């Protein structure tokens, strides 16, 4: 536990500009763009887009970095997220028929 804290302190002290960039620019900018764009999208569509974020992350980490999920449960989990998001697109659970 103390080794982890020491590593965090070392990284913070040795890379302050990089941490400011990651926190201030990339995270804040992404949240700002997301908030601005979300007003033009329905709540259902936004929930599908945001619930697919882990799947997008896995796909891009494979394409860009060559990483793999590594195990069958990881693929099953990604498939469940994908199926849930796809079912939300094709099935409208929000509207009740009269």
VOLO-844494 format. One record per residue (C-alpha): residue number from 1; residue in three letters; y, x, z. Coordinates in steps of 0.5 Angstrom, whole numbers, plus 500, padded with zeros to 3 digits. Layout:
<recs>
seq, type, yy, xx, zz
NUM, ALA, Y, X, Z
...
</recs>
This chain:
<recs>
seq, type, yy, xx, zz
1, UNK, 500, 500, 500
2, UNK, 505, 506, 502
3, UNK, 503, 509, 495
4, UNK, 505, 503, 491
5, UNK, 512, 503, 495
6, UNK, 513, 510, 494
7, UNK, 511, 509, 486
8, UNK, 516, 504, 486
9, UNK, 522, 508, 489
10, UNK, 520, 513, 485
11, UNK, 521, 509, 478
12, UNK, 527, 506, 481
13, UNK, 531, 512, 482
14, UNK, 528, 516, 476
15, UNK, 529, 510, 471
16, UNK, 535, 506, 473
17, UNK, 538, 505, 466
18, UNK, 532, 503, 464
19, UNK, 531, 498, 469
20, UNK, 538, 495, 468
21, UNK, 536, 494, 461
22, UNK, 530, 491, 462
23, UNK, 532, 486, 468
24, UNK, 539, 485, 465
25, UNK, 539, 485, 457
26, UNK, 532, 483, 455
27, UNK, 530, 478, 461
28, UNK, 537, 475, 462
29, UNK, 538, 475, 454
30, UNK, 531, 471, 453
31, UNK, 533, 466, 458
32, UNK, 539, 465, 456
33, UNK, 537, 464, 449
34, UNK, 531, 460, 451
35, UNK, 536, 455, 455
36, UNK, 541, 454, 449
37, UNK, 535, 453, 444
38, UNK, 531, 448, 449
39, UNK, 537, 443, 448
40, UNK, 535, 442, 441
41, UNK, 528, 441, 442
42, UNK, 524, 435, 446
43, UNK, 521, 436, 452
44, UNK, 514, 435, 450
45, UNK, 515, 440, 444
46, UNK, 518, 445, 449
47, UNK, 512, 445, 454
48, UNK, 507, 446, 448
49, UNK, 512, 452, 446
50, UNK, 512, 455, 454
51, UNK, 505, 454, 455
52, UNK, 503, 458, 450
53, UNK, 507, 464, 452
54, UNK, 501, 467, 455
55, UNK, 497, 466, 448
56, UNK, 503, 469, 444
57, UNK, 503, 475, 449
58, UNK, 495, 477, 448
59, UNK, 496, 476, 441
60, UNK, 502, 481, 440
61, UNK, 499, 486, 445
62, UNK, 493, 486, 440
63, UNK, 497, 486, 434
64, UNK, 502, 491, 437
65, UNK, 499, 495, 442
66, UNK, 492, 495, 440
67, UNK, 490, 492, 447
68, UNK, 484, 487, 448
69, UNK, 483, 481, 453
70, UNK, 476, 485, 455
71, UNK, 472, 479, 457
72, UNK, 469, 473, 455
73, UNK, 473, 469, 461
74, UNK, 479, 472, 458
75, UNK, 478, 469, 451
76, UNK, 475, 462, 455
77, UNK, 482, 462, 459
78, UNK, 486, 463, 452
79, UNK, 482, 458, 449
80, UNK, 483, 453, 454
81, UNK, 491, 454, 454
82, UNK, 491, 453, 446
83, UNK, 487, 447, 446
84, UNK, 491, 444, 452
85, UNK, 497, 445, 448
86, UNK, 494, 443, 441
87, UNK, 492, 437, 444
88, UNK, 499, 435, 447
89, UNK, 502, 436, 440
90, UNK, 497, 431, 437
91, UNK, 496, 426, 442
92, UNK, 502, 423, 445
93, UNK, 500, 422, 453
94, UNK, 507, 420, 454
95, UNK, 508, 413, 451
96, UNK, 505, 407, 453
97, UNK, 503, 402, 448
98, UNK, 505, 395, 450
</recs>
